[in-house]
Amino acid sequence: MSRVAAFPHLRQDFAASLVVFLVALPLCVGVAVASGVPAELGLITGIVGGLVTGSMRGSSLQVSGPAAGLTVLVFEAVQTFGLPALGVIVLASGLLQLAMGALRLGRWFRAISVSVVEGMLAGIGLVLIAGQLYTAAGAEAPASGTEKMTGIPGLLADALSSPEALASLAVAVSTVVLVVTWGRMPKRVRAVPGALAAVALATLVTLAFDLPVGTVQVQGLLDAVQIPPLSEFGGLATLSLLGTVAAFTLIASAESLFSAAAVDRLHDGPRTRYDKELMAQGAGNTVCGILGALPMTAVIVRSSANVRAGARTRASRVLHGVWLLLFAALFPSALALIPLPALAGILIHAGWKLIPLRSLVALWREHRGEALILVVTAVAIVTVNMFEGVLTGLALSVAKAAWDASHIRLEVVETRDDLVRARLSGNATFLRLPKILDSLEGLPNDRPVALDLSGLHHLDHACRTALENWAERHSTSGTEPVRLTREDVVTASP
């Protein structure tokens, strides 16, 4: 009875953990392969996400592990700095997350524009889809996002003349179709996650017909561990590596905390404590860095599966890490049977889900400025790189906020006594100074003018000086000087 009292929801959490394990298994392997690292490293990150991050306080039901959203960035980092440096990057990112959580900065990630985050995910999704199309055809993908996109027509043309490429593409396309249509299957069938079913069926078909497709390369769990050597830590003195660490930290933290907000809307349990969740993610990434594994984030696919499966406490995500560990330890050779085009199909579907097409249409109708930020961020990620693309989106978001905050309006009323009354309202900042002066220069200079400034919420030094200069030189000789009414105006200090 005491055990039952200590774990009142063990039955629900146990069942949910099995569902999450089945969802996480193909994704852990697929993300690792797409990132250009051994498949076992994806499983290690999933195990750490369950056993370490899953046991810590923060968000009670969201599940962490390797995420498709970081695949492109990890691939670029491995290609640029090498696999041994990956552990250093992930370790430094984890320590930064721990520091930010301790300084209570977790809640500030909610201030990042949703358009920037969605643009980031859309750009990642596009690059991920483009890159996995090459894997689906059994070809090697180009390095840059632009080359991946522009090379797709040639890739498909070459595939049509190659039986091996056609067989590989058929496996990938069948996997995508099965995942997409899995939700229409009978309820009993849908008890098995669609991604796992698709990979399992693709594996069986590949073995049964001896299809000429590539399969996952297996090293073994312990052999795959890449503890970073001390010599790699010297790279932290270079700006390029520090920029990559900053990108890992920013993107992983933002994706995790946005996921936490989404998961909170799926259940009625305890709400996320953002600073503690950021520290939990940091602890997990610190351990992953020490082991040389992939970075982790909270993953909405696994988290929503955890909630839908009836999880009630953190025990479900800890147990899912236990199942991943047992699978990696007892059945490592099973990974070598998985066809690469099947994993490519899983990731193509995951990449498509990262592109917010529906919200983009609605955003364009209501807030075109935000829609443009989303699109520009995505395009910058595809054409330049992840870090600079995100910085571009953040810069545009800040610029738009500053522009919106400087909204100003001039109203003119001509009275019977031949006095021109004008009123400025809004925020008078240097960003709108040309518009303000153009509007004021349009007022007649041969009639008395009274300019009411009481409708301004803010008047900075540049605008105040410009208004005073305009008032001094506006009226012609013999005309009463401009009168400025400055009641209740908040002025900026010189």
C-alpha positions as CSV (number, residue, x, y, z in Angstrom):
1,M,0.0,0.0,0.0
2,S,2.9,2.4,0.7
3,R,4.3,1.9,-2.7
4,V,0.9,2.6,-4.3
5,A,0.6,5.7,-2.2
6,A,4.0,6.9,-3.2
7,F,3.3,6.4,-6.9
8,P,-0.4,6.8,-7.3
9,H,-0.2,7.2,-11.1
10,L,2.4,4.5,-11.8
11,R,0.0,2.6,-14.1
12,Q,-0.8,5.6,-16.3
13,D,2.8,6.8,-16.4
14,F,4.1,3.3,-17.2
15,A,1.8,3.0,-20.2
16,A,2.6,6.5,-21.4
17,S,6.3,5.8,-21.2
18,L,6.0,2.9,-23.6
19,V,4.2,5.1,-26.1
20,V,6.8,7.9,-25.8
21,F,9.6,5.3,-26.2
22,L,8.1,4.0,-29.4
23,V,7.7,7.6,-30.7
24,A,11.2,8.6,-29.7
25,L,13.1,5.6,-31.0
26,P,12.9,6.3,-34.8
27,L,13.3,10.1,-34.2
28,C,16.5,9.7,-32.1
29,V,18.1,7.5,-34.8
30,G,16.8,9.7,-37.7
31,V,18.0,13.0,-36.2
32,A,21.4,11.5,-35.5
33,V,21.9,10.2,-39.0
34,A,20.6,13.4,-40.6
35,S,23.1,15.4,-38.3
36,G,26.0,13.4,-39.7
37,V,26.8,11.6,-36.5
38,P,26.6,7.9,-35.4
39,A,23.0,6.8,-34.7
40,E,23.9,5.8,-31.2
41,L,24.6,9.4,-30.3
42,G,20.9,10.2,-30.9
43,L,19.9,7.4,-28.5
44,I,22.3,8.7,-25.9
45,T,20.7,12.1,-26.0
46,G,17.3,10.6,-25.7
47,I,18.5,8.5,-22.7
48,V,19.9,11.6,-21.0
49,G,16.7,13.5,-21.8
50,G,14.7,10.9,-20.0
51,L,17.0,10.1,-17.1
52,V,18.5,13.5,-16.3
53,T,16.3,16.2,-17.7
54,G,13.2,14.1,-17.1
55,S,13.9,13.7,-13.4
56,M,14.3,17.4,-12.8
57,R,11.6,20.0,-12.0
58,G,10.4,22.5,-14.5
59,S,7.8,21.2,-16.9
60,S,6.2,18.1,-15.6
61,L,5.1,16.4,-18.8
62,Q,7.2,17.6,-21.7
63,V,9.8,15.2,-23.0
64,S,13.3,16.1,-24.1
65,G,15.7,14.5,-26.6
66,P,17.4,15.2,-30.0
67,A,15.2,17.5,-32.1
68,A,14.8,17.9,-35.8
69,G,14.9,21.7,-35.2
70,L,18.7,21.4,-34.4
71,T,19.6,19.0,-37.2
72,V,20.8,21.6,-39.6
73,L,22.8,23.5,-37.1
74,V,24.5,20.3,-35.8
75,F,25.3,19.2,-39.3
76,E,26.9,22.5,-40.1
77,A,28.9,22.4,-36.8
78,V,30.2,18.9,-37.4
79,Q,31.2,19.8,-41.0
80,T,33.0,23.0,-39.8
81,F,34.6,22.0,-36.6
82,G,34.6,18.2,-36.6
83,L,32.8,15.6,-34.5
84,P,35.1,15.9,-31.4
85,A,34.2,19.6,-31.1
86,L,30.5,18.8,-30.9
87,G,30.8,17.8,-27.3
88,V,32.5,21.1,-26.4
89,I,29.8,23.1,-28.1
90,V,27.0,21.2,-26.4
91,L,28.8,21.3,-23.0
92,A,29.2,25.1,-23.3
93,S,25.6,25.5,-24.3
94,G,24.4,23.5,-21.4
95,L,26.5,25.5,-18.9
96,L,25.1,28.7,-20.4
97,Q,21.6,27.4,-20.0
98,L,22.3,26.5,-16.4
99,A,23.6,30.0,-15.8
100,M,20.6,31.7,-17.5
101,G,18.2,29.6,-15.4
102,A,20.1,30.4,-12.2
103,L,19.8,34.1,-13.1
104,R,16.1,33.7,-13.8
105,L,16.3,34.6,-17.4
106,G,14.1,31.7,-18.6
107,R,10.9,33.8,-18.7
108,W,12.6,36.3,-21.0
109,F,12.7,33.8,-23.8
110,R,8.9,34.2,-24.0
111,A,9.6,37.8,-25.2
112,I,11.2,36.6,-28.4
113,S,8.9,37.3,-31.3
114,V,6.8,34.3,-32.3
115,S,7.4,35.3,-36.0
116,V,11.1,34.9,-35.5
117,V,10.7,31.4,-33.9
118,E,8.3,30.2,-36.5
119,G,10.6,31.7,-39.2
120,M,13.5,29.8,-37.7
121,L,11.6,26.6,-37.6
122,A,10.4,27.1,-41.2
123,G,13.9,27.7,-42.4
124,I,15.1,24.6,-40.6
125,G,12.2,22.6,-42.1
126,L,13.1,23.7,-45.6
127,V,16.8,22.9,-45.3
128,L,15.9,19.6,-43.6
129,I,13.5,18.5,-46.3
130,A,15.9,19.5,-49.1
131,G,18.8,17.6,-47.4
132,Q,16.8,14.5,-46.7
133,L,15.6,14.3,-50.4
134,Y,19.2,13.5,-51.3
135,T,19.4,10.8,-48.6
136,A,16.1,9.4,-49.9
137,A,17.6,9.1,-53.3
138,G,20.8,7.5,-52.0
139,A,22.9,10.5,-52.9
140,E,25.2,12.9,-50.9
141,A,23.7,16.2,-50.1
142,P,25.6,19.5,-50.9
143,A,26.9,21.6,-48.1
144,S,24.9,24.8,-48.3
145,G,21.1,25.3,-48.1
146,T,21.0,27.1,-51.4
147,E,22.9,24.3,-53.2
148,K,20.5,21.8,-51.6
149,M,17.5,23.6,-53.0
150,T,18.8,24.3,-56.4
151,G,20.2,20.8,-56.9
152,I,16.8,19.1,-56.4
153,P,15.7,19.1,-60.1
154,G,19.1,17.5,-61.1
155,L,18.8,15.0,-58.3
156,L,15.4,13.9,-59.4
157,A,16.5,13.7,-63.1
158,D,19.4,11.5,-62.2
159,A,17.3,9.3,-60.0
160,L,14.9,8.5,-62.9
161,S,17.8,6.8,-64.7
162,S,19.0,4.8,-61.7
163,P,17.2,1.6,-60.4
164,E,18.9,1.9,-57.1
165,A,17.9,5.5,-56.6
166,L,14.3,4.7,-57.6
167,A,14.1,1.9,-55.1
168,S,15.5,4.2,-52.4
169,L,13.0,6.9,-53.3
170,A,10.1,4.4,-53.3
171,V,11.0,3.4,-49.7
172,A,11.1,7.1,-48.6
173,V,7.9,8.1,-50.4
174,S,6.1,5.0,-49.0
175,T,7.3,6.0,-45.5
176,V,6.0,9.5,-45.8
177,V,2.6,8.3,-47.2
178,L,2.2,5.8,-44.3
179,V,3.0,8.4,-41.6
180,V,0.6,10.9,-43.1
181,T,-2.3,8.4,-43.5
182,W,-1.6,6.6,-40.2
183,G,-4.1,8.8,-38.4
184,R,-6.9,7.4,-40.5
185,M,-6.2,3.8,-39.4
186,P,-8.5,2.0,-36.9
187,K,-7.9,3.0,-33.3
188,R,-6.3,-0.3,-32.3
189,V,-3.8,0.0,-35.2
190,R,-3.0,3.6,-34.2
191,A,-1.9,2.3,-30.8
192,V,1.5,1.9,-32.5
193,P,3.0,5.3,-33.4
194,G,3.0,6.0,-37.1
195,A,6.7,6.8,-37.4
196,L,7.7,3.5,-35.7
197,A,5.2,1.5,-37.8
198,A,6.5,3.1,-41.0
199,V,10.2,2.4,-40.2
200,A,9.4,-1.2,-39.1
201,L,7.4,-1.9,-42.3
202,A,10.1,-0.3,-44.5
203,T,12.7,-2.5,-42.8
204,L,10.7,-5.7,-43.4
205,V,10.1,-4.8,-47.0
206,T,13.7,-4.0,-47.6
207,L,14.8,-7.3,-46.1
208,A,12.1,-9.3,-47.8
209,F,12.9,-8.0,-51.3
210,D,16.6,-7.4,-50.7
211,L,16.3,-3.8,-51.9
212,P,19.6,-2.0,-52.8
213,V,19.3,0.8,-50.2
214,G,21.6,2.0,-47.6
215,T,21.1,1.1,-43.9
216,V,22.2,2.7,-40.6
217,Q,25.8,2.2,-39.7
218,V,26.2,0.7,-36.2
219,Q,29.2,1.3,-33.8
220,G,27.8,0.2,-30.4
221,L,26.7,2.4,-27.6
222,L,30.0,2.7,-25.8
223,D,32.1,3.0,-28.9
224,A,29.9,5.9,-30.1
225,V,30.6,8.0,-27.0
226,Q,32.8,10.9,-28.0
227,I,34.2,12.5,-24.8
228,P,35.7,15.7,-26.0
229,P,39.5,15.9,-25.6
230,L,41.0,18.8,-23.8
231,S,42.6,20.1,-26.9
232,E,39.2,20.9,-28.4
233,F,38.4,23.3,-25.7
234,G,40.9,25.8,-27.2
235,G,38.3,26.4,-29.9
236,L,36.3,28.4,-27.4
237,A,38.7,31.2,-28.0
238,T,37.6,31.6,-31.6
239,L,34.6,33.8,-32.5
240,S,33.2,31.2,-35.0
241,L,32.9,28.5,-32.3
242,L,31.5,31.0,-29.8
243,G,28.9,32.1,-32.3
244,T,27.9,28.4,-32.8
245,V,27.6,28.0,-29.0
246,A,25.4,31.1,-28.9
247,A,23.2,29.7,-31.7
248,F,22.9,26.4,-30.0
249,T,21.9,28.0,-26.7
250,L,19.5,30.5,-28.2
251,I,17.7,28.0,-30.5
252,A,17.6,25.1,-28.0
253,S,16.3,27.3,-25.2
254,A,13.7,29.1,-27.2
255,E,12.4,25.9,-28.8
256,S,12.2,24.2,-25.4
257,L,10.4,27.0,-23.6
258,F,8.0,27.6,-26.5
259,S,7.3,23.8,-26.4
260,A,6.7,24.1,-22.7
261,A,4.1,26.8,-23.3
262,A,2.4,24.6,-25.9
263,V,2.4,21.5,-23.7
264,D,0.9,23.5,-20.8
265,R,-2.2,24.1,-23.0
266,L,-2.6,20.3,-23.4
267,H,-3.1,19.4,-19.8
268,D,-4.5,20.7,-16.5
269,G,-1.6,19.7,-14.3
270,P,1.1,21.9,-12.8
271,R,2.3,24.8,-15.0
272,T,5.9,25.1,-16.3
273,R,8.4,26.9,-14.1
274,Y,10.5,28.4,-16.9
275,D,13.7,29.1,-15.0
276,K,13.8,25.6,-13.6
277,E,13.0,24.1,-17.0
278,L,15.9,26.1,-18.5
279,M,18.1,24.6,-15.8
280,A,16.8,21.1,-16.5
281,Q,17.6,21.6,-20.2
282,G,21.1,22.9,-19.3
283,A,21.8,20.0,-17.0
284,G,20.8,17.6,-19.8
285,N,22.9,19.4,-22.4
286,T,25.9,19.5,-20.0
287,V,25.8,15.7,-19.7
288,C,25.3,15.3,-23.4
289,G,28.3,17.5,-24.0
290,I,30.5,15.4,-21.7
291,L,29.4,12.3,-23.6
292,G,29.9,14.0,-27.0
293,A,26.3,13.4,-27.9
294,L,23.7,15.5,-29.7
295,P,22.2,18.6,-28.1
296,M,18.7,18.2,-26.7
297,T,15.6,20.3,-26.6
298,A,12.1,19.7,-25.5
299,V,10.2,18.0,-28.4
300,I,6.6,18.8,-28.9
301,V,5.9,15.5,-30.8
302,R,7.0,13.3,-27.9
303,S,5.6,15.7,-25.3
304,S,2.1,15.7,-26.9
305,A,2.3,11.9,-27.2
306,N,3.1,11.7,-23.5
307,V,0.1,13.9,-22.6
308,R,-2.3,12.0,-24.9
309,A,-1.1,8.7,-23.6
310,G,-2.3,9.7,-20.1
311,A,0.9,10.6,-18.3
312,R,0.4,12.2,-15.0
313,T,3.9,12.8,-13.5
314,R,7.6,13.0,-14.5
315,A,7.9,9.2,-14.1
316,S,6.7,8.6,-17.6
317,R,9.5,10.5,-19.2
318,V,12.1,9.0,-16.9
319,L,10.9,5.5,-17.8
320,H,11.0,6.3,-21.5
321,G,14.7,7.0,-21.0
322,V,15.1,3.6,-19.3
323,W,13.5,1.8,-22.3
324,L,15.8,3.6,-24.7
325,L,18.8,2.6,-22.6
326,L,17.6,-1.1,-22.5
327,F,17.1,-1.1,-26.3
328,A,20.5,0.5,-27.0
329,A,22.2,-2.0,-24.7
330,L,20.3,-5.2,-25.6
331,F,19.4,-4.8,-29.3
332,P,22.1,-2.6,-30.9
333,S,22.3,-4.8,-34.0
334,A,18.7,-4.0,-34.8
335,L,19.7,-0.5,-35.8
336,A,21.8,-1.9,-38.7
337,L,18.6,-3.2,-40.3
338,I,16.9,0.2,-40.6
339,P,17.0,1.6,-44.2
340,L,18.2,5.2,-44.5
341,P,15.5,6.3,-46.9
342,A,12.9,5.3,-44.3
343,L,14.5,7.6,-41.8
344,A,14.7,10.3,-44.5
345,G,11.0,9.9,-45.0
346,I,10.4,10.4,-41.3
347,L,12.5,13.5,-41.2
348,I,10.9,14.9,-44.4
349,H,7.5,14.6,-42.7
350,A,9.0,16.2,-39.5
351,G,10.5,19.1,-41.6
352,W,7.2,19.7,-43.3
353,K,5.4,20.0,-39.9
354,L,8.0,22.7,-38.9
355,I,6.7,25.0,-41.7
356,P,3.8,27.0,-40.4
357,L,1.8,27.4,-43.6
358,R,-1.6,27.9,-42.0
359,S,-0.4,30.5,-39.4
360,L,1.5,32.3,-42.2
361,V,-1.6,32.8,-44.2
362,A,-3.5,34.1,-41.2
363,L,-0.5,36.3,-40.2
364,W,-0.4,37.8,-43.7
365,R,-4.0,38.8,-43.5
366,E,-3.7,40.5,-40.0
367,H,-0.1,41.4,-39.5
368,R,1.9,41.6,-42.7
369,G,4.9,43.0,-41.0
370,E,5.2,39.9,-38.8
371,A,4.6,37.7,-41.8
372,L,7.5,39.4,-43.6
373,I,9.7,38.8,-40.6
374,L,8.8,35.1,-40.6
375,V,9.6,34.8,-44.4
376,V,12.8,36.8,-44.3
377,T,14.1,34.7,-41.3
378,A,13.3,31.5,-43.1
379,V,14.9,32.6,-46.4
380,A,18.0,33.9,-44.5
381,I,18.5,30.6,-42.8
382,V,18.2,28.7,-46.2
383,T,20.5,31.1,-48.1
384,V,23.1,32.1,-45.5
385,N,23.2,29.9,-42.3
386,M,21.3,29.3,-39.1
387,F,23.0,31.7,-36.8
388,E,22.9,34.7,-39.1
389,G,19.4,33.9,-40.2
390,V,18.1,34.0,-36.6
391,L,20.1,37.2,-35.9
392,T,18.4,38.7,-39.0
393,G,15.0,37.8,-37.7
394,L,15.7,39.2,-34.3
395,A,17.0,42.5,-35.8
396,L,13.9,42.9,-38.0
397,S,11.7,42.2,-35.0
398,V,13.4,44.9,-32.9
399,A,13.3,47.3,-35.8
400,K,9.6,46.7,-36.4
401,A,8.8,47.2,-32.7
402,A,10.7,50.5,-32.7
403,W,8.9,51.6,-35.8
404,D,5.5,50.7,-34.3
405,A,6.4,52.4,-31.1
406,S,7.1,55.6,-32.9
407,H,3.6,56.0,-34.5
408,I,2.6,59.6,-34.7
409,R,-0.4,61.5,-36.2
410,L,-0.9,65.2,-37.1
411,E,-4.4,66.6,-37.0
412,V,-5.1,70.2,-38.4
413,V,-8.2,72.3,-37.5
414,E,-8.7,75.8,-39.0
415,T,-10.8,78.1,-36.8
416,R,-12.8,81.2,-37.6
417,D,-10.3,83.6,-36.1
418,D,-7.9,82.7,-38.9
419,L,-5.8,80.7,-36.4
420,V,-4.5,77.3,-37.6
421,R,-4.7,74.8,-34.8
422,A,-2.7,71.5,-35.1
423,R,-2.3,68.6,-32.8
424,L,0.4,65.9,-32.6
425,S,-0.4,62.6,-31.0
426,G,1.5,59.4,-30.5
427,N,5.2,58.9,-30.0
428,A,7.6,61.5,-31.5
429,T,10.9,59.8,-31.9
430,F,13.8,60.4,-34.3
431,L,12.6,57.4,-36.4
432,R,9.5,59.5,-37.5
433,L,11.2,62.9,-37.6
434,P,11.2,63.2,-41.4
435,K,7.4,62.5,-41.5
436,I,6.7,65.0,-38.6
437,L,8.7,67.8,-40.3
438,D,7.1,67.1,-43.7
439,S,3.7,67.3,-42.2
440,L,4.5,70.6,-40.3
441,E,6.1,72.2,-43.3
442,G,2.8,71.8,-45.1
443,L,1.1,74.2,-42.6
444,P,0.6,77.8,-44.0
445,N,3.4,80.1,-42.9
446,D,1.4,83.3,-43.3
447,R,-1.2,82.6,-40.6
448,P,-0.9,82.1,-36.9
449,V,-0.2,78.5,-35.9
450,A,-0.9,76.9,-32.5
451,L,0.7,73.4,-32.2
452,D,-0.7,71.3,-29.4
453,L,1.8,68.6,-28.1
454,S,-0.3,67.3,-25.2
455,G,-1.3,64.2,-27.2
456,L,2.3,63.0,-27.3
457,H,3.2,60.0,-25.1
458,H,6.9,60.6,-25.7
459,L,9.0,63.4,-27.1
460,D,12.6,62.6,-27.5
461,H,15.4,65.1,-27.6
462,A,15.9,65.1,-31.4
463,C,12.2,65.8,-32.0
464,R,12.0,68.4,-29.3
465,T,14.9,70.3,-30.8
466,A,13.5,70.0,-34.3
467,L,10.1,71.2,-33.3
468,E,11.6,74.3,-31.6
469,N,13.7,75.1,-34.6
470,W,10.7,74.7,-36.9
471,A,8.6,77.0,-34.7
472,E,11.3,79.7,-34.8
473,R,11.6,79.8,-38.6
474,H,8.2,78.8,-39.8
475,S,6.2,82.1,-39.7
476,T,6.9,84.9,-42.1
477,S,7.6,88.4,-41.0
478,G,4.5,90.1,-39.7
479,T,2.9,86.9,-38.7
480,E,2.4,85.8,-35.1
481,P,5.0,83.2,-34.1
482,V,4.1,79.6,-33.7
483,R,2.7,78.7,-30.3
484,L,3.6,75.4,-28.8
485,T,1.4,73.8,-26.1
486,R,3.4,71.3,-24.1
487,E,1.1,70.2,-21.3
488,D,1.6,66.7,-19.9
489,V,4.4,65.9,-22.4
490,V,7.0,63.3,-21.4
491,T,10.3,64.7,-22.8
492,A,13.6,62.9,-23.2
493,S,16.6,64.3,-21.5
494,P,19.3,65.8,-23.7
